[in-house]
């Protein structure tokens, strides 16, 4: 059974930082791309960041580029999202997801590239 467990969310003031973690079990973590997405109230889920299986390739949404950093530790089956200089518009539920190896025809920015998702962790940024 595949499980993704996120942690690290919370409430912070604008300009603050948070570090999200997502630990994966039941999957060959080290061979799969990982992604972070978020969903704000009343909005569709959107891409935030993605990292290749080796960690050598990362991509970010323009809205978070330069402020967020995605990383992974394959020995711990864990992917991280370091979020700095947080803004109120970063308020959302954040989800991690594992790549579907049969869906590599889709862009790494697309939800269709990913099959298993975590339950989400709330991030609230106040002004």
C-alpha positions, 0 to 999 in steps of 0.5 A: 500500500502506497502512503504519502505523509506530509508534515510541517505545515502551519501558520506564519506571518508574511516574510516567514519560513516553513519546511514541508516534508513528505515521506513515502512508503510502499513505492520505489521512491528513489526511481520516481520524480516527486512533485508539490502542488497546492490548492487555495480556497476556491481555486484549482490545485496548481503546480508548485515544484518538482524534482527528478529522481536523482535530485539533479533537476528541479522546476518551479512555478514562477510564483514561487521561484527564488523563494521555495526550494525542493529537495529530496533524501532518497535514503529517507524516502522523503521530499522537502519543500523549503518555503522562504519569504512567504506571502499571504497568497501562498496560503493553501493546502500543500500536497506532495505526489509521486510520479506515475512511471507510465505517465511520463508523456505528460509534463512534470508540471501536470497533475496527470504525471502523478498518481499517488497523493498525500492528504495535504498539509495546511499553510496559512500566511498572515499579513 
